[in-house]
Amino acid sequence: MTNLTTDVVVVAAGLSGLAACVAAAEEGKEVIAVEKSNITGGAANMGMSPLAIGTKYQRAANFNMTPAEAWRKHMNFIHWNGDARLIKKYYEKTASTIEWLEDMGVEFCGLITAYAVNENERAYATAYPTAHCVKPEGGGAPGPRCAGAMIKKLTERANELGVKFMFETAGESIIMEDGKAVGVRAKGKDDEYEIRAKAVIIATGGFGDNPELIKERFGYEWGKDLFSFRIPGMKGDGIRMAWEAGAGHSKMMMELMYQCPDNMSVFSLDGAFRQPGLWVNKSGERFMNEDMAPNSTFTGNAIVSQPQNVGISIMDTKMIKKYKKNGPDLLDHVHGDRVFEDWDEVTEEALARGYQYLHKADTLEELAESIGVPVDKFLDTVEEYNDMCEAGWDDLFEKDRRFLYPIAKGPFYALEFYAGAYGTLGGIKINHMCEVVTQESETIPGLYAVGTDACAIYGDCYPFTFAGNTMGFCLNSGRMAGENASEYIDSL
């Protein structure tokens, strides 16, 4: 057992933990961060864009919403099912956090202003340009993982300030004395540690890599009806540690979206099938307005309401020919506009290796059998849908008539989509200072929680009106906790 002392110990060095480390160190505090992995960043290494309100980028785009206006819209979206004081402080912090990052050398390449080709798409009519896309290291087009450049700059700044990173070292428990958090017990590859500190900040990133706990809490069976991202090591350690120390339980959820299984192996197909063709469930029936397919939250919510939590996107050869020539009707910021350029190569490769979620058939009857839906019901659905396409009006779900393409010319293609998620949200109850509190909302002195371990600000689903919220909350809650912990130490 090795004994260490410091001012602040941060448990995990993902985005929120890094922000906490830097903020506390900038206040002159000695900081130790224990990190289970051998690198910093965690899930943020696959991200793109933190939210902010009131930045120079928004002013240049003539978007002049104030933090107070954004806060009110957020609260209305979640029906006030969240800590209003915490959310208000968070929004008020965001613009200065962009400047804070820029001072470290982080560059932003602009705003993600819309997630569909047409800003008037119904699913995105209330989406605002709040996601600030990080400029990839070395330039190039923004996309998934470009936030890694931000992680690098935060890590460099932490090192410059003297933050001590203990990699491949996991937090085990919080040391409590007289009702106060006074350190952390941790375990490394070759030693165990007792790290005494004046404040403890938990930032372990939820439990997205814990299928057993996911099933217990949410009912999803990973690999069967849920194909979420699993960042290795995110087992819920910080949540457990906080609960053992007396923390209250906050609302827990998954940041639902949708994707096909093993989507990185068929990434362009995952994007190509997010088009407004015909979508059916396992009963062979339509279940949503297909022109909202680019909205991953809305579509994910719709899918988990269906039998077996499956939604199936269907296109015919005529549609695919159109998309190969002109590009997709609807875009999302992750997949881009080139998803049909390698259609032939990718589909044939996936079919040849037996990728079971992609289907191709010469007839509709064969397609129904391949995707496992009742043939007669499916044929009735297609006939009804084609009649609406011919009439130019979807009297079931009122899909935009521009996208009423009949499913008539074989071969026919289908891709199965399931619920996905970037991870879990919530678990540790905090107040507007990011202090951990008991179930009765009494403060546990010296203990703070940040990021997705404590992110219970969404109501029942991700607020797509303000994109970048999860990464934004990680950054700003971490920064707030680092500053507040420093103030707490100064008061001792």
Protein Blocks (a to p, Z undefined) as FASTA:
>chain_A
ZZdddfbdcehjafklmmmmmmmmmnopacddddfblbehijmlmmmbdcdehiaklmmn
opabdfklmmmmmmmmnoopacfklmmmmmmmmmmmmmmmmmnopacebjcfbfcfblkb
mklmmcccfbccdddehiajddehklmmmmmmmmmmmmmnopacdehiacfbdcdeehia
cbdcdddfkbccddddfbdcddehpamllmklmmmmnopaghiloccdddehiaolmmmm
mmmnopacdddddddddddehkllmmmmmmmmmccbddddfkopafbdfklmmmmmlmmm
mmmmpghiiacddddfklmmmmmmnopfbdcfklommlmmmmmmmmmmmmmnopakbccd
fbfklmmmmnopafklmmmmmmmmmmmmmnopafknopafklmccdfbccdddddddddd
fbdeejiacdfkopacdfkopacehiacehjllmccnojaccfklghklmmmmmmmmmmm
mmmmmmmmmmZZ
